[in-house]
Amino acid sequence: MSGSGTSPAPDFGGSSTFGHLAPPQGELDSSHGVVLYLEDVTVSFDGFKALNSLSFSVDVGELRCIIGPNGAGKTTMMDVITGKTRPQKGKAFFGQTMDLTKMREPEISQAGIGRKFQKPTVFEHHSVFENLELAIRADRGILHSLFGKLNGAQLDRIDEILETVQLTELIDLRAGLLSHGQKQWLEIGMLLAQDPKLLLLDEPVAGMTDHETVRTAELLKTLEGKHSIVVVEHDMDFVGSIARKVTVLHEGSVLAEGTMDTVQNDEKVIEVYLGR
Amino acid sequence: MIDRRNPPGLFYRLYGRTGWLLFAAGLAVLCVLVPVLNLVLPETSFLHLPDYWVALAGKIMCYAILALAMDMVWGYTGILSLGHGIFFALGGYALGMYLMREIGHDGVYHSNLPDFMVFLDWKAYPWYWKGTDHFVWALLLVVLAPATLALFFGFFAFRSRIKGVYFSIITQALTVALMLLFFRNETGFGGNNGFTDFKRILGQPIATAGTRMALFVSTALVLLGMLLVLRYIVTSKFGRILMAIRDAESRLMFTGYNPLIYKLAIWTFSAMIAGIAGALYVPQVGIINPGEMSPGNSIEIAIWTAVGGRGTLIGAIIGAVIVNGAKSWFTQAFPDYWLYFLGALFVSTTLFLPKGVMGLLDKVRTRS
């Protein structure tokens, strides 16, 4: 096993004063510096092990890139973290206290994990503004959605996000009419609107022009430190331009971990992935 | 561009100027003009509106309310129900129970019990008929019965994430199952004859011109009132969440919303609206029987909504009026060909007018 050997194990409350009383869905407790912790996670579909004793962790504020050949388990790993797939074995913790294997998708999202899908997924019949309105951090209940209004702070935040993802001019356009790259950005904007602690981005620059890719890299760099970010990407130039630390997945487990240079010179990695 | 800092008031959010003018015109025609033309003008007058037309229009308005209920779940939320006839019939049966109690001793057997219970040699009302002689309890049942079934069925279906055509087939099976249940005499709802021969409502004779007009106007008020309530819902964030469920449910889930709660809420509310439509329908047509739960009926509701244009509310009303207007004419002129016509209408709508009549109107408007 490689990579996460030195990461601290999740603390089940031994040192915390109200450990056993703290609800699993409470505030994110990342006091030990780890925002995401996977240990020994195994997922198999009809005998095929999509994830095979996968262990790794992400530190607070880190921008981590994950690469690996097709079928390495990258998307399945995201499914486990966001509650879409339940692992047969292993632990998945968000901070010290939140057990992701016991939470449902909306709870995980509300706890502070935002996910961008491989294929850009926005609400195509809603305007750019309405997409952000639905995403902005607010009460997710029925009554609020019937009678509530956006407050000034939320409107300011939406304006700010529109600036960040450069869609201010297109605020009233139907999202379905945006270009591919603009949809990707809108989706990233929707994630930012949720104010997540951890952002999971599945191939954020797929289908983007070179110019758009460069701008996306700049965007992600400005977010580094404010949010913890996990990026799954095939585009090696893009990964090289943003990553400090890269994790290579292969056949459902971690093959190598380190800086881009270390990874690129790793014998095993060259053999299974980069060398081909 | 909309001033998002000072959003328009409720009045302008619901409809623009033209919209409200049309709404007021509809209100005036249905609640003033029709009563005057039917009741005040003498029958010999050229402008007199015959009872037949009033009855037909009243019936079609009930269907329009039902189509609105359908549009909320199918047009806006993307859940195609092929079992909305169940909720319509349950609402009808709930009010029908009250109407049966109102017959009193005037039945064929002059008994305390409805004729069909005397026929079965029952000595007392079954427990679920308790309190149905009170109008208010009957009104509550009109919404509670469909809501309870919808909540129960919806919870398990939505929790198991049953979607699309699978959901539609299950609702279709449910309507057949309930129809068979209601066909049984022992179920206590009059078997295949259902409830009929109503005499009174709220102590008033049910067949007089005045009572009929009161029912007509009530139906019109419910239809227009429901249009406003639903318009409020679909222009609120709640409505945008429903459309988000229709378009990208998983995105919504990963945005922190629980689609189960929203689906269950609109599904149950829609069932209640269908129940109200059924309750307005029964006293006007004078009969309710298990035929209302036949699978074909529920499919027709979907056709009305598709023909008018899904996800527009007004389209549902237009669709219900067009299809049922055509039906009442066709079934008299060419009774054998109605089903062929209905089938052709549905196929041609799907092929040439995927957005229904409302889509066509939109096209005409943008071209001119």
HADDOCK unambig.tbl for C-alpha pairs under 7 A between the chains (distance, minus, plus):
assign (segid A and resid 105 and name CA) (segid B and resid 253 and name CA) 6.14 0.50 0.50
assign (segid A and resid 105 and name CA) (segid B and resid 254 and name CA) 6.01 0.50 0.50
assign (segid A and resid 106 and name CA) (segid B and resid 253 and name CA) 5.27 0.50 0.50
assign (segid A and resid 106 and name CA) (segid B and resid 254 and name CA) 5.85 0.50 0.50
assign (segid A and resid 106 and name CA) (segid B and resid 255 and name CA) 6.90 0.50 0.50
assign (segid A and resid 106 and name CA) (segid B and resid 256 and name CA) 4.06 0.50 0.50
assign (segid A and resid 106 and name CA) (segid B and resid 257 and name CA) 5.40 0.50 0.50
assign (segid A and resid 106 and name CA) (segid B and resid 258 and name CA) 5.63 0.50 0.50
assign (segid A and resid 107 and name CA) (segid B and resid 256 and name CA) 6.46 0.50 0.50
assign (segid A and resid 109 and name CA) (segid B and resid 254 and name CA) 5.54 0.50 0.50
assign (segid A and resid 109 and name CA) (segid B and resid 255 and name CA) 5.99 0.50 0.50
assign (segid A and resid 109 and name CA) (segid B and resid 256 and name CA) 4.73 0.50 0.50
assign (segid A and resid 110 and name CA) (segid B and resid 256 and name CA) 5.07 0.50 0.50
assign (segid A and resid 114 and name CA) (segid B and resid 254 and name CA) 6.86 0.50 0.50
assign (segid A and resid 115 and name CA) (segid B and resid 254 and name CA) 6.66 0.50 0.50
assign (segid A and resid 121 and name CA) (segid B and resid 251 and name CA) 6.51 0.50 0.50
assign (segid A and resid 123 and name CA) (segid B and resid 244 and name CA) 6.02 0.50 0.50
assign (segid A and resid 123 and name CA) (segid B and resid 247 and name CA) 6.31 0.50 0.50
assign (segid A and resid 123 and name CA) (segid B and resid 248 and name CA) 6.26 0.50 0.50
assign (segid A and resid 135 and name CA) (segid B and resid 255 and name CA) 6.01 0.50 0.50
assign (segid A and resid 140 and name CA) (segid B and resid 257 and name CA) 5.77 0.50 0.50
assign (segid A and resid 142 and name CA) (segid B and resid 238 and name CA) 6.86 0.50 0.50
assign (segid A and resid 145 and name CA) (segid B and resid 236 and name CA) 6.93 0.50 0.50
assign (segid A and resid 145 and name CA) (segid B and resid 237 and name CA) 4.99 0.50 0.50
assign (segid A and resid 145 and name CA) (segid B and resid 238 and name CA) 4.74 0.50 0.50
assign (segid A and resid 146 and name CA) (segid B and resid 233 and name CA) 6.76 0.50 0.50
assign (segid A and resid 146 and name CA) (segid B and resid 236 and name CA) 5.74 0.50 0.50
assign (segid A and resid 146 and name CA) (segid B and resid 237 and name CA) 6.15 0.50 0.50
assign (segid A and resid 146 and name CA) (segid B and resid 238 and name CA) 5.22 0.50 0.50
